[in-house]
Amino acid sequence: MTILLTWWIPIKTYRRSIRNILLMGPINYWRTRRTDRTRTFKHTLGVVAIMKNEGPYIKEWLDYHIAAGVDMFYLYDNDSDDNTTEILAPYIKRGIVELTHISGEKRQNDAYIDAIKRHRNDMRWMARIDLDEFIVTPNHDHIMDFINSIPGHFSQIIMTWVCYGNSGHITAPHGLVIENYKHHETHFHGIKSIANPRMVVRQSNPHQVDVAGFTVDENGRHLGRINQTNNPPPCKKIRCNHYVTKSYQEFRDRCLKGGGSGGREYGMRKLKRFDVLNTNDVYDDVMDRWIVKIKNETTNSD
Protein backbone atom coordinates (compact mmCIF):
# COMPACT_ATOMS: atom_id res chain seq x y z
CA MET A 1 0.00 0.00 0.00
CA THR A 2 2.77 2.49 0.90
CA ILE A 3 4.44 1.83 -2.46
CA LEU A 4 1.22 2.69 -4.27
CA LEU A 5 0.81 5.86 -2.21
CA THR A 6 4.35 7.11 -2.86
CA TRP A 7 5.27 5.88 -6.36
CA TRP A 8 4.50 9.29 -7.87
CA ILE A 9 7.08 11.19 -5.75
CA PRO A 10 9.86 12.00 -8.28
CA ILE A 11 12.85 12.48 -5.91
CA LYS A 12 14.12 9.19 -4.43
CA THR A 13 15.27 10.72 -1.15
CA TYR A 14 11.81 12.10 -0.39
CA ARG A 15 10.02 9.03 -1.73
CA ARG A 16 12.06 6.79 0.56
CA SER A 17 11.61 9.06 3.57
CA ILE A 18 7.86 9.47 3.19
CA ARG A 19 7.33 5.78 2.46
CA ASN A 20 9.01 4.83 5.74
CA ILE A 21 7.16 7.55 7.66
CA LEU A 22 3.92 5.97 6.45
CA LEU A 23 5.16 2.55 7.57
CA MET A 24 6.00 3.91 11.01
CA GLY A 25 2.81 5.95 11.21
CA PRO A 26 2.91 9.74 10.72
CA ILE A 27 1.60 10.50 14.21
CA ASN A 28 4.14 8.16 15.82
CA TYR A 29 6.90 9.66 13.69
CA TRP A 30 6.18 13.28 14.63
CA ARG A 31 5.66 12.36 18.28
CA THR A 32 9.04 10.57 18.34
CA ARG A 33 10.77 13.52 16.67
CA ARG A 34 9.28 15.91 19.20
CA THR A 35 10.11 13.88 22.29
CA ASP A 36 13.66 13.09 21.07
CA ARG A 37 14.48 16.80 21.20
CA THR A 38 14.01 17.04 24.96
CA ARG A 39 14.36 13.53 26.40
CA THR A 40 17.41 12.35 28.31
CA PHE A 41 18.85 9.04 27.18
CA LYS A 42 20.70 6.57 29.36
CA HIS A 43 23.37 6.33 26.66
CA THR A 44 24.31 8.66 23.83
CA LEU A 45 26.00 6.26 21.39
CA GLY A 46 25.70 2.50 21.58
CA VAL A 47 27.26 -0.23 19.45
CA VAL A 48 25.69 -3.60 18.67
CA ALA A 49 27.87 -6.47 17.45
CA ILE A 50 27.76 -10.24 17.13
CA MET A 51 31.00 -12.11 17.71
CA LYS A 52 32.60 -15.53 17.81
CA ASN A 53 36.06 -16.26 19.24
CA GLU A 54 37.23 -12.65 19.13
CA GLY A 55 39.42 -12.97 22.24
CA PRO A 56 42.62 -11.73 20.55
CA TYR A 57 40.95 -8.57 19.27
CA ILE A 58 38.03 -7.57 21.46
CA LYS A 59 39.94 -5.56 24.06
CA GLU A 60 41.56 -3.30 21.46
CA TRP A 61 38.21 -2.89 19.70
CA LEU A 62 36.43 -1.94 22.93
CA ASP A 63 39.17 0.38 24.22
CA TYR A 64 39.35 2.20 20.91
CA HIS A 65 35.61 2.81 20.67
CA ILE A 66 35.38 3.83 24.33
CA ALA A 67 38.11 6.40 23.70
CA ALA A 68 36.24 7.53 20.57
CA GLY A 69 33.05 8.19 22.56
CA VAL A 70 30.95 5.00 22.55
CA ASP A 71 29.35 4.64 25.98
CA MET A 72 27.52 1.28 25.67
CA PHE A 73 28.07 -2.03 23.88
CA TYR A 74 25.42 -4.70 23.31
CA LEU A 75 27.42 -7.78 22.37
CA TYR A 76 25.99 -11.09 21.17
CA ASP A 77 28.25 -14.11 21.74
CA ASN A 78 27.70 -16.65 18.96
CA ASP A 79 28.96 -19.85 20.62
CA SER A 80 32.51 -18.71 21.41
CA ASP A 81 34.81 -21.28 22.98
CA ASP A 82 37.80 -19.04 23.68
CA ASN A 83 38.47 -16.56 26.52
CA THR A 84 36.11 -13.85 25.24
CA THR A 85 33.86 -13.94 28.32
CA GLU A 86 36.83 -13.63 30.67
CA ILE A 87 38.13 -10.60 28.79
CA LEU A 88 34.70 -8.97 28.84
CA ALA A 89 34.19 -9.48 32.59
CA PRO A 90 35.66 -6.11 33.74
CA TYR A 91 33.70 -4.22 31.07
CA ILE A 92 30.50 -5.95 32.12
CA LYS A 93 31.26 -5.07 35.75
CA ARG A 94 31.68 -1.41 34.73
CA GLY A 95 28.24 -1.52 33.14
CA ILE A 96 29.55 -0.62 29.69
CA VAL A 97 28.97 -4.04 28.10
CA GLU A 98 25.82 -6.15 28.09
CA LEU A 99 26.48 -9.71 26.89
CA THR A 100 23.82 -11.93 25.33
CA HIS A 101 24.42 -15.50 24.14
CA ILE A 102 22.97 -16.47 20.78
CA SER A 103 23.48 -19.90 19.20
CA GLY A 104 23.35 -21.19 15.64
CA GLU A 105 24.58 -20.09 12.25
CA LYS A 106 23.76 -16.87 10.38
CA ARG A 107 22.38 -15.07 13.46
CA GLN A 108 23.73 -11.58 12.76
CA ASN A 109 20.47 -10.08 11.57
CA ASP A 110 18.60 -11.77 14.44
CA ALA A 111 20.98 -10.14 16.92
CA TYR A 112 20.48 -6.71 15.37
CA ILE A 113 16.70 -7.04 15.39
CA ASP A 114 16.74 -8.12 19.03
CA ALA A 115 18.96 -5.17 20.02
CA ILE A 116 16.70 -2.66 18.29
CA LYS A 117 13.58 -4.10 19.91
CA ARG A 118 15.03 -4.27 23.43
CA HIS A 119 17.23 -1.16 23.50
CA ARG A 120 15.70 1.33 21.06
CA ASN A 121 14.87 3.72 23.89
CA ASP A 122 18.14 3.31 25.80
CA MET A 123 20.38 5.38 23.51
CA ARG A 124 20.25 8.36 21.21
CA TRP A 125 22.19 6.64 18.39
CA MET A 126 22.92 2.99 17.59
CA ALA A 127 25.70 1.64 15.36
CA ARG A 128 25.76 -1.96 14.16
CA ILE A 129 29.27 -3.08 13.25
CA ASP A 130 31.54 -6.12 13.44
CA LEU A 131 34.61 -6.79 15.56
CA ASP A 132 36.87 -6.19 12.55
CA GLU A 133 35.35 -2.73 11.95
CA PHE A 134 36.36 0.55 13.57
CA ILE A 135 34.32 3.76 13.33
CA VAL A 136 36.76 6.54 12.46
CA THR A 137 36.23 10.33 12.44
CA PRO A 138 39.55 11.75 11.16
CA ASN A 139 38.74 15.36 12.07
CA HIS A 140 37.18 14.70 15.48
CA ASP A 141 38.36 12.86 18.60
CA HIS A 142 34.83 11.79 19.48
CA ILE A 143 32.24 10.31 17.15
CA MET A 144 29.43 12.34 18.73
CA ASP A 145 31.30 15.58 18.00
CA PHE A 146 31.11 14.67 14.34
CA ILE A 147 27.46 13.58 14.47
CA ASN A 148 26.49 16.84 16.18
CA SER A 149 28.23 18.77 13.40
CA ILE A 150 25.95 17.42 10.66
CA PRO A 151 23.32 20.02 9.69
CA GLY A 152 19.60 19.36 9.59
CA HIS A 153 17.41 16.57 10.92
CA PHE A 154 18.18 12.98 9.94
CA SER A 155 17.54 9.44 11.12
CA GLN A 156 20.57 7.56 9.76
CA ILE A 157 24.19 8.34 8.83
CA ILE A 158 25.96 6.20 6.24
CA MET A 159 29.62 5.26 6.75
CA THR A 160 31.59 3.93 3.79
CA TRP A 161 33.81 0.90 4.30
CA VAL A 162 37.54 1.37 3.89
CA CYS A 163 38.78 -2.20 3.47
CA TYR A 164 42.29 -3.05 4.67
CA GLY A 165 44.53 -5.90 3.56
CA ASN A 166 47.28 -7.88 5.28
CA SER A 167 50.05 -5.25 4.83
CA GLY A 168 52.32 -8.13 3.82
CA HIS A 169 51.78 -10.23 6.98
CA ILE A 170 51.42 -13.96 6.42
CA THR A 171 51.29 -14.88 10.11
CA ALA A 172 49.76 -12.89 12.95
CA PRO A 173 52.18 -10.15 14.09
CA HIS A 174 52.53 -8.81 17.63
CA GLY A 175 50.84 -5.54 18.47
CA LEU A 176 47.54 -3.86 17.70
CA VAL A 177 45.39 -4.32 14.62
CA ILE A 178 45.44 -0.56 13.97
CA GLU A 179 49.23 -0.65 14.34
CA ASN A 180 49.98 -3.57 12.05
CA TYR A 181 47.54 -3.03 9.19
CA LYS A 182 47.87 0.33 7.43
CA HIS A 183 47.26 -0.50 3.77
CA HIS A 184 43.82 -0.36 2.19
CA GLU A 185 42.03 -0.43 -1.14
CA THR A 186 41.94 2.46 -3.59
CA HIS A 187 38.29 2.22 -4.64
CA PHE A 188 35.94 1.93 -1.69
CA HIS A 189 32.82 -0.19 -1.54
CA GLY A 190 30.34 -1.28 1.10
CA ILE A 191 28.74 0.67 3.94
CA LYS A 192 27.64 0.51 7.55
CA SER A 193 25.40 2.95 9.39
CA ILE A 194 24.60 4.77 12.62
CA ALA A 195 20.86 5.17 13.11
CA ASN A 196 18.24 6.53 15.47
CA PRO A 197 16.83 3.17 16.67
CA ARG A 198 13.39 4.64 17.37
CA MET A 199 13.05 5.52 13.69
CA VAL A 200 13.86 2.02 12.38
CA VAL A 201 10.98 0.46 10.48
CA ARG A 202 12.86 -2.53 9.05
CA GLN A 203 16.16 -4.32 9.70
CA SER A 204 16.68 -6.27 6.51
CA ASN A 205 20.47 -6.47 6.21
CA PRO A 206 23.53 -5.79 8.40
CA HIS A 207 24.72 -2.78 6.42
CA GLN A 208 21.86 -0.34 6.91
CA VAL A 209 18.28 -0.14 8.13
CA ASP A 210 15.13 1.38 6.70
CA VAL A 211 14.29 4.47 8.75
CA ALA A 212 11.47 6.97 8.88
CA GLY A 213 13.02 10.28 7.94
CA PHE A 214 16.20 11.03 6.02
CA THR A 215 19.33 8.95 5.56
CA VAL A 216 22.35 11.21 5.04
CA ASP A 217 26.03 11.08 4.14
CA GLU A 218 28.83 12.72 6.14
CA ASN A 219 27.95 16.14 4.70
CA GLY A 220 24.27 15.91 5.60
CA ARG A 221 23.27 15.26 1.97
CA HIS A 222 20.05 13.26 1.71
CA LEU A 223 20.51 9.82 0.18
CA GLY A 224 18.03 7.74 -1.78
CA ARG A 225 19.15 4.39 -3.15
CA ILE A 226 22.74 3.77 -2.07
CA ASN A 227 25.14 2.24 -4.57
CA GLN A 228 27.53 0.31 -2.33
CA THR A 229 29.62 -1.13 -5.14
CA ASN A 230 30.37 1.60 -7.66
CA ASN A 231 29.53 4.90 -5.98
CA PRO A 232 29.46 4.76 -2.16
CA PRO A 233 29.08 7.99 -0.15
CA PRO A 234 32.18 10.10 0.64
CA CYS A 235 34.32 9.12 3.62
CA LYS A 236 36.58 12.03 4.54
CA LYS A 237 34.77 12.92 7.79
CA ILE A 238 33.53 9.51 8.95
CA ARG A 239 34.29 6.03 7.74
CA CYS A 240 34.26 2.41 8.84
CA ASN A 241 37.74 0.90 8.76
CA HIS A 242 37.18 -2.75 7.83
CA TYR A 243 40.15 -4.97 8.66
CA VAL A 244 38.71 -7.68 6.51
CA THR A 245 41.72 -9.99 6.16
CA LYS A 246 44.47 -9.14 8.68
CA SER A 247 47.25 -11.70 8.10
CA TYR A 248 46.60 -14.72 5.90
CA GLN A 249 46.86 -16.98 8.97
CA GLU A 250 44.23 -15.01 10.88
CA PHE A 251 41.93 -14.82 7.87
CA ARG A 252 42.20 -18.58 7.29
CA ASP A 253 41.54 -19.43 10.93
CA ARG A 254 38.49 -17.16 11.05
CA CYS A 255 37.06 -18.63 7.85
CA LEU A 256 37.50 -22.19 9.13
CA LYS A 257 35.60 -21.42 12.34
CA GLY A 258 32.73 -19.50 10.78
CA GLY A 259 30.88 -16.73 12.57
CA GLY A 260 27.65 -14.91 13.27
CA SER A 261 27.19 -13.59 9.73
CA GLY A 262 27.64 -17.03 8.19
CA GLY A 263 28.60 -20.58 9.08
CA ARG A 264 31.68 -22.60 8.20
CA GLU A 265 30.47 -23.23 4.64
CA TYR A 266 30.31 -19.48 4.05
CA GLY A 267 33.76 -19.10 5.61
CA MET A 268 35.27 -21.67 3.25
CA ARG A 269 33.83 -19.82 0.24
CA LYS A 270 35.26 -16.57 1.61
CA LEU A 271 38.72 -18.13 2.11
CA LYS A 272 38.96 -18.72 -1.64
CA ARG A 273 38.54 -14.95 -2.14
CA PHE A 274 41.56 -13.93 -0.05
CA ASP A 275 43.48 -12.56 -3.04
CA VAL A 276 40.48 -10.42 -4.00
CA LEU A 277 39.86 -9.10 -0.50
CA ASN A 278 43.55 -8.57 0.31
CA THR A 279 43.90 -4.97 -0.94
CA ASN A 280 47.07 -3.07 0.01
CA ASP A 281 47.09 -0.25 -2.52
CA VAL A 282 47.29 2.80 -0.23
CA TYR A 283 49.33 3.39 2.93
CA ASP A 284 47.25 5.23 5.54
CA ASP A 285 48.37 6.25 9.05
CA VAL A 286 45.02 7.78 10.11
CA MET A 287 44.93 5.50 13.17
CA ASP A 288 48.43 6.31 14.44
CA ARG A 289 47.19 8.92 16.91
CA TRP A 290 45.25 6.19 18.73
CA ILE A 291 48.04 3.62 19.09
CA VAL A 292 49.75 5.01 22.20
CA LYS A 293 46.40 5.74 23.84
CA ILE A 294 45.12 2.20 23.33
CA LYS A 295 48.42 0.64 24.42
CA ASN A 296 48.37 2.73 27.61
CA GLU A 297 44.84 1.58 28.31
CA THR A 298 45.91 -2.03 27.89
CA THR A 299 48.93 -1.54 30.20
CA ASN A 300 46.89 0.20 32.88
CA SER A 301 44.21 -2.47 32.87
CA ASP A 302 46.82 -5.21 33.28
C-alpha positions as CSV (number, residue, x, y, z in Angstrom):
1,M,0.0,0.0,0.0
2,T,2.8,2.5,0.9
3,I,4.4,1.8,-2.5
4,L,1.2,2.7,-4.3
5,L,0.8,5.9,-2.2
6,T,4.3,7.1,-2.9
7,W,5.3,5.9,-6.4
8,W,4.5,9.3,-7.9
9,I,7.1,11.2,-5.7
10,P,9.9,12.0,-8.3
11,I,12.8,12.5,-5.9
12,K,14.1,9.2,-4.4
13,T,15.3,10.7,-1.1
14,Y,11.8,12.1,-0.4
15,R,10.0,9.0,-1.7
16,R,12.1,6.8,0.6
17,S,11.6,9.1,3.6
18,I,7.9,9.5,3.2
19,R,7.3,5.8,2.5
20,N,9.0,4.8,5.7
21,I,7.2,7.5,7.7
22,L,3.9,6.0,6.4
23,L,5.2,2.6,7.6
24,M,6.0,3.9,11.0
25,G,2.8,6.0,11.2
26,P,2.9,9.7,10.7
27,I,1.6,10.5,14.2
28,N,4.1,8.2,15.8
29,Y,6.9,9.7,13.7
30,W,6.2,13.3,14.6
31,R,5.7,12.4,18.3
32,T,9.0,10.6,18.3
33,R,10.8,13.5,16.7
34,R,9.3,15.9,19.2
35,T,10.1,13.9,22.3
36,D,13.7,13.1,21.1
37,R,14.5,16.8,21.2
38,T,14.0,17.0,25.0
39,R,14.4,13.5,26.4
40,T,17.4,12.4,28.3
41,F,18.9,9.0,27.2
42,K,20.7,6.6,29.4
43,H,23.4,6.3,26.7
44,T,24.3,8.7,23.8
45,L,26.0,6.3,21.4
46,G,25.7,2.5,21.6
47,V,27.3,-0.2,19.5
48,V,25.7,-3.6,18.7
49,A,27.9,-6.5,17.4
50,I,27.8,-10.2,17.1
51,M,31.0,-12.1,17.7
52,K,32.6,-15.5,17.8
53,N,36.1,-16.3,19.2
54,E,37.2,-12.6,19.1
55,G,39.4,-13.0,22.2
56,P,42.6,-11.7,20.6
57,Y,41.0,-8.6,19.3
58,I,38.0,-7.6,21.5
59,K,39.9,-5.6,24.1
60,E,41.6,-3.3,21.5
61,W,38.2,-2.9,19.7
62,L,36.4,-1.9,22.9
63,D,39.2,0.4,24.2
64,Y,39.4,2.2,20.9
65,H,35.6,2.8,20.7
66,I,35.4,3.8,24.3
67,A,38.1,6.4,23.7
68,A,36.2,7.5,20.6
69,G,33.0,8.2,22.6
70,V,30.9,5.0,22.5
71,D,29.3,4.6,26.0
72,M,27.5,1.3,25.7
73,F,28.1,-2.0,23.9
74,Y,25.4,-4.7,23.3
75,L,27.4,-7.8,22.4
76,Y,26.0,-11.1,21.2
77,D,28.2,-14.1,21.7
78,N,27.7,-16.7,19.0
79,D,29.0,-19.9,20.6
80,S,32.5,-18.7,21.4
81,D,34.8,-21.3,23.0
82,D,37.8,-19.0,23.7
83,N,38.5,-16.6,26.5
84,T,36.1,-13.9,25.2
85,T,33.9,-13.9,28.3
86,E,36.8,-13.6,30.7
87,I,38.1,-10.6,28.8
88,L,34.7,-9.0,28.8
89,A,34.2,-9.5,32.6
90,P,35.7,-6.1,33.7
91,Y,33.7,-4.2,31.1
92,I,30.5,-6.0,32.1
93,K,31.3,-5.1,35.7
94,R,31.7,-1.4,34.7
95,G,28.2,-1.5,33.1
96,I,29.5,-0.6,29.7
97,V,29.0,-4.0,28.1
98,E,25.8,-6.1,28.1
99,L,26.5,-9.7,26.9
100,T,23.8,-11.9,25.3
101,H,24.4,-15.5,24.1
102,I,23.0,-16.5,20.8
103,S,23.5,-19.9,19.2
104,G,23.4,-21.2,15.6
105,E,24.6,-20.1,12.3
106,K,23.8,-16.9,10.4
107,R,22.4,-15.1,13.5
108,Q,23.7,-11.6,12.8
109,N,20.5,-10.1,11.6
110,D,18.6,-11.8,14.4
111,A,21.0,-10.1,16.9
112,Y,20.5,-6.7,15.4
113,I,16.7,-7.0,15.4
114,D,16.7,-8.1,19.0
115,A,19.0,-5.2,20.0
116,I,16.7,-2.7,18.3
117,K,13.6,-4.1,19.9
118,R,15.0,-4.3,23.4
119,H,17.2,-1.2,23.5
120,R,15.7,1.3,21.1
121,N,14.9,3.7,23.9
122,D,18.1,3.3,25.8
123,M,20.4,5.4,23.5
124,R,20.3,8.4,21.2
125,W,22.2,6.6,18.4
126,M,22.9,3.0,17.6
127,A,25.7,1.6,15.4
128,R,25.8,-2.0,14.2
129,I,29.3,-3.1,13.2
130,D,31.5,-6.1,13.4
131,L,34.6,-6.8,15.6
132,D,36.9,-6.2,12.6
133,E,35.4,-2.7,12.0
134,F,36.4,0.6,13.6
135,I,34.3,3.8,13.3
136,V,36.8,6.5,12.5
137,T,36.2,10.3,12.4
138,P,39.6,11.8,11.2
139,N,38.7,15.4,12.1
140,H,37.2,14.7,15.5
141,D,38.4,12.9,18.6
142,H,34.8,11.8,19.5
143,I,32.2,10.3,17.1
144,M,29.4,12.3,18.7
145,D,31.3,15.6,18.0
146,F,31.1,14.7,14.3
147,I,27.5,13.6,14.5
148,N,26.5,16.8,16.2
149,S,28.2,18.8,13.4
150,I,26.0,17.4,10.7
151,P,23.3,20.0,9.7
152,G,19.6,19.4,9.6
153,H,17.4,16.6,10.9
154,F,18.2,13.0,9.9
155,S,17.5,9.4,11.1
156,Q,20.6,7.6,9.8
157,I,24.2,8.3,8.8
158,I,26.0,6.2,6.2
159,M,29.6,5.3,6.8
160,T,31.6,3.9,3.8
161,W,33.8,0.9,4.3
162,V,37.5,1.4,3.9
163,C,38.8,-2.2,3.5
164,Y,42.3,-3.1,4.7
165,G,44.5,-5.9,3.6
166,N,47.3,-7.9,5.3
167,S,50.0,-5.3,4.8
168,G,52.3,-8.1,3.8
169,H,51.8,-10.2,7.0
170,I,51.4,-14.0,6.4
171,T,51.3,-14.9,10.1
172,A,49.8,-12.9,13.0
173,P,52.2,-10.1,14.1
174,H,52.5,-8.8,17.6
175,G,50.8,-5.5,18.5
176,L,47.5,-3.9,17.7
177,V,45.4,-4.3,14.6
178,I,45.4,-0.6,14.0
179,E,49.2,-0.6,14.3
180,N,50.0,-3.6,12.0
181,Y,47.5,-3.0,9.2
182,K,47.9,0.3,7.4
183,H,47.3,-0.5,3.8
184,H,43.8,-0.4,2.2
185,E,42.0,-0.4,-1.1
186,T,41.9,2.5,-3.6
187,H,38.3,2.2,-4.6
188,F,35.9,1.9,-1.7
189,H,32.8,-0.2,-1.5
190,G,30.3,-1.3,1.1
191,I,28.7,0.7,3.9
192,K,27.6,0.5,7.5
193,S,25.4,3.0,9.4
194,I,24.6,4.8,12.6
195,A,20.9,5.2,13.1
196,N,18.2,6.5,15.5
197,P,16.8,3.2,16.7
198,R,13.4,4.6,17.4
199,M,13.1,5.5,13.7
200,V,13.9,2.0,12.4
201,V,11.0,0.5,10.5
202,R,12.9,-2.5,9.0
203,Q,16.2,-4.3,9.7
204,S,16.7,-6.3,6.5
205,N,20.5,-6.5,6.2
206,P,23.5,-5.8,8.4
207,H,24.7,-2.8,6.4
208,Q,21.9,-0.3,6.9
209,V,18.3,-0.1,8.1
210,D,15.1,1.4,6.7
211,V,14.3,4.5,8.8
212,A,11.5,7.0,8.9
213,G,13.0,10.3,7.9
214,F,16.2,11.0,6.0
215,T,19.3,8.9,5.6
216,V,22.4,11.2,5.0
217,D,26.0,11.1,4.1
218,E,28.8,12.7,6.1
219,N,28.0,16.1,4.7
220,G,24.3,15.9,5.6
221,R,23.3,15.3,2.0
222,H,20.0,13.3,1.7
223,L,20.5,9.8,0.2
224,G,18.0,7.7,-1.8
225,R,19.1,4.4,-3.1
226,I,22.7,3.8,-2.1
227,N,25.1,2.2,-4.6
228,Q,27.5,0.3,-2.3
229,T,29.6,-1.1,-5.1
230,N,30.4,1.6,-7.7
231,N,29.5,4.9,-6.0
232,P,29.5,4.8,-2.2
233,P,29.1,8.0,-0.2
234,P,32.2,10.1,0.6
235,C,34.3,9.1,3.6
236,K,36.6,12.0,4.5
237,K,34.8,12.9,7.8
238,I,33.5,9.5,8.9
239,R,34.3,6.0,7.7
240,C,34.3,2.4,8.8
241,N,37.7,0.9,8.8
242,H,37.2,-2.7,7.8
243,Y,40.2,-5.0,8.7
244,V,38.7,-7.7,6.5
245,T,41.7,-10.0,6.2
246,K,44.5,-9.1,8.7
247,S,47.2,-11.7,8.1
248,Y,46.6,-14.7,5.9
249,Q,46.9,-17.0,9.0
250,E,44.2,-15.0,10.9
251,F,41.9,-14.8,7.9
252,R,42.2,-18.6,7.3
253,D,41.5,-19.4,10.9
254,R,38.5,-17.2,11.0
255,C,37.1,-18.6,7.9
256,L,37.5,-22.2,9.1
257,K,35.6,-21.4,12.3
258,G,32.7,-19.5,10.8
259,G,30.9,-16.7,12.6
260,G,27.6,-14.9,13.3
261,S,27.2,-13.6,9.7
262,G,27.6,-17.0,8.2
263,G,28.6,-20.6,9.1
264,R,31.7,-22.6,8.2
265,E,30.5,-23.2,4.6
266,Y,30.3,-19.5,4.1
267,G,33.8,-19.1,5.6
268,M,35.3,-21.7,3.2
269,R,33.8,-19.8,0.2
270,K,35.3,-16.6,1.6
271,L,38.7,-18.1,2.1
272,K,39.0,-18.7,-1.6
273,R,38.5,-15.0,-2.1
274,F,41.6,-13.9,0.0
275,D,43.5,-12.6,-3.0
276,V,40.5,-10.4,-4.0
277,L,39.9,-9.1,-0.5
278,N,43.5,-8.6,0.3
279,T,43.9,-5.0,-0.9
280,N,47.1,-3.1,0.0
281,D,47.1,-0.3,-2.5
282,V,47.3,2.8,-0.2
283,Y,49.3,3.4,2.9
284,D,47.2,5.2,5.5
285,D,48.4,6.3,9.0
286,V,45.0,7.8,10.1
287,M,44.9,5.5,13.2
288,D,48.4,6.3,14.4
289,R,47.2,8.9,16.9
290,W,45.3,6.2,18.7
291,I,48.0,3.6,19.1
292,V,49.7,5.0,22.2
293,K,46.4,5.7,23.8
294,I,45.1,2.2,23.3
295,K,48.4,0.6,24.4
296,N,48.4,2.7,27.6
297,E,44.8,1.6,28.3
298,T,45.9,-2.0,27.9
299,T,48.9,-1.5,30.2
300,N,46.9,0.2,32.9
301,S,44.2,-2.5,32.9
302,D,46.8,-5.2,33.3
